[in-house]
Amino acid sequence: MLAEALEHLVRGLVSNPDDVAVKDKDLHRGRILEVRVNPSDVGKVIGRQGRTATALRTVVKALAGRERVQVDFVDVDRPRRGR
């Protein structure tokens, strides 16, 4: 439910909603929601001084209740290291 809600919110912010993907990973210390968007939309998702990203994290944490959830915005332009 959290991944779908986050994907819905992010799709409303970006110019290329078909490129939005949210990956839900369950780890022993909680869940991680990885958000991937079109490289041209990264600035819209992050916002000025990270305000939009912080607001999205706040909404997801409120929806999660006591469950530990981390929202990670993945930069698709950079290669992943060590994984």
Contacts in CASP RR format, 6 or more apart in sequence:
PFRMAT RR
TARGET T0000
AUTHOR 0000-0000-0000
METHOD contacts of the structure
MODEL  1
MLAEALEHLVRGLVSNPDDVAVKDKDLHRGRILEVRVNPSDVGKVIGRQG
RTATALRTVVKALAGRERVQVDFVDVDRPRRGR
1 63 0 8 1.000
2 24 0 8 1.000
2 31 0 8 1.000
2 33 0 8 1.000
2 60 0 8 1.000
2 63 0 8 1.000
2 64 0 8 1.000
2 69 0 8 1.000
3 22 0 8 1.000
3 23 0 8 1.000
3 24 0 8 1.000
3 33 0 8 1.000
4 22 0 8 1.000
5 59 0 8 1.000
5 60 0 8 1.000
5 63 0 8 1.000
6 22 0 8 1.000
6 33 0 8 1.000
6 35 0 8 1.000
6 56 0 8 1.000
6 59 0 8 1.000
6 60 0 8 1.000
6 71 0 8 1.000
7 20 0 8 1.000
7 21 0 8 1.000
7 22 0 8 1.000
9 56 0 8 1.000
9 59 0 8 1.000
10 20 0 8 1.000
10 22 0 8 1.000
10 35 0 8 1.000
10 37 0 8 1.000
10 45 0 8 1.000
10 56 0 8 1.000
11 17 0 8 1.000
11 20 0 8 1.000
13 41 0 8 1.000
13 44 0 8 1.000
13 45 0 8 1.000
13 52 0 8 1.000
14 20 0 8 1.000
14 37 0 8 1.000
14 38 0 8 1.000
14 41 0 8 1.000
14 44 0 8 1.000
14 45 0 8 1.000
15 38 0 8 1.000
15 40 0 8 1.000
15 41 0 8 1.000
15 44 0 8 1.000
16 37 0 8 1.000
16 38 0 8 1.000
16 40 0 8 1.000
16 41 0 8 1.000
19 36 0 8 1.000
19 37 0 8 1.000
19 38 0 8 1.000
19 41 0 8 1.000
20 35 0 8 1.000
20 36 0 8 1.000
20 37 0 8 1.000
21 35 0 8 1.000
21 36 0 8 1.000
22 33 0 8 1.000
22 34 0 8 1.000
22 35 0 8 1.000
22 36 0 8 1.000
23 33 0 8 1.000
23 34 0 8 1.000
23 36 0 8 1.000
24 31 0 8 1.000
24 32 0 8 1.000
24 33 0 8 1.000
25 31 0 8 1.000
25 32 0 8 1.000
25 33 0 8 1.000
25 34 0 8 1.000
29 68 0 8 1.000
30 67 0 8 1.000
30 68 0 8 1.000
30 69 0 8 1.000
30 70 0 8 1.000
31 64 0 8 1.000
31 67 0 8 1.000
31 68 0 8 1.000
31 69 0 8 1.000
31 70 0 8 1.000
32 69 0 8 1.000
32 70 0 8 1.000
32 71 0 8 1.000
32 72 0 8 1.000
33 60 0 8 1.000
33 69 0 8 1.000
33 70 0 8 1.000
33 71 0 8 1.000
33 72 0 8 1.000
34 72 0 8 1.000
34 74 0 8 1.000
35 45 0 8 1.000
35 71 0 8 1.000
35 72 0 8 1.000
35 73 0 8 1.000
35 74 0 8 1.000
36 74 0 8 1.000
36 76 0 8 1.000
37 44 0 8 1.000
37 45 0 8 1.000
37 73 0 8 1.000
37 76 0 8 1.000
38 76 0 8 1.000
39 76 0 8 1.000
39 77 0 8 1.000
42 73 0 8 1.000
42 75 0 8 1.000
42 76 0 8 1.000
44 52 0 8 1.000
45 52 0 8 1.000
45 53 0 8 1.000
45 56 0 8 1.000
45 73 0 8 1.000
46 52 0 8 1.000
46 53 0 8 1.000
46 73 0 8 1.000
47 53 0 8 1.000
53 71 0 8 1.000
53 73 0 8 1.000
56 71 0 8 1.000
57 71 0 8 1.000
60 69 0 8 1.000
60 71 0 8 1.000
61 69 0 8 1.000
END
